[in-house]
């Protein structure tokens, strides 16, 4: 399933990605530091969302309380929470 997350407190405006059986693919950031964000997208491709969350959660960018990697961890957590809610409703 494709997800789009509006970021908060960072240079990028949003993150889109696919999540199937907890596996992340097609991560794309809108805005931000293009080279660094391409690198993050390639590094997380095909990885389990829970592993990515554990690795990236809490990373800060300079004086900011968050970062683009941290925002990806938040987006993935939201997507996993939505997936769990959908499973409970069925």
N, C-alpha and C positions, 0 to 999 in steps of 0.2 A: 504494500500500500504506500502511496506517496504522501508525504507530510510536508507542510511548510510552516516554519516557525518565525515569528517576528522577533528579532533580537532586541535586547535592551542594554544600554550602557556601553555599546561598542561601535566601531566604525561601520561594520557590515549592517545592512538593513534587515536581512532575512537569511534563513538557511532552508534549503529544500533537500529532501533525501527520501529514499525508498527503504522500507523496513518489511522484511518477510521472514517469519520464523526467527525473529530477533537478530537477523543478519542485515547489516547496513550496506547500502550501495547508492551510487549516484548522488553523492553529497555535493551540493553547489551552494556557495555563498553569493549573495548579492551585495556588492560593495566590499570595502575592507582592503586589506593588503593582499593583492591578487596572488602573488607568488607563494606567500606563506599559507594562504587558504587552499590553494591548489595542492600544496604539500600535505596538509592535514587531510584533505579529501582522499588523496591517494593512500595515505597511511591507514585510514580507517576502512577502506573498501574491503568488503567481504568479512569484516570482523563482527563479533557478537556485540550488540548494543551495550550489554551490561559491562563487558570488559572496557569498552570505550568510555563509558560513564566513570568507571573506577579510575581510569588513567587521566581523564581531562577535567574532572570536577574540581573546582576550587582554584584553577589557574587564574592568576590575575595579570592584567596588562598595565604595566607601569603603576600609576596612582589609582587606576580604576579598580573597583571591587569585583570585576569580572573580566572575561576575555572572549575572543571568538571561540577558542577551544572549550571554555567553560560553557558558553552559550550552546554549543553543540551538545554537551553533556545534558544540559537542561532540556533541550529539544528532544533528545532521545528518551529521557526520563518521562516527559509528557506523553510521547508516543507510546511508550511501554504501558503507562498508566491507562491510556485510552484503549489499548489492546486488551488489557486485563478487564476493564469495564465492559467492553463488548463481549468478551467471553463469559462474563457473569450473567449478562442479559439473555444469552441464548438458552 
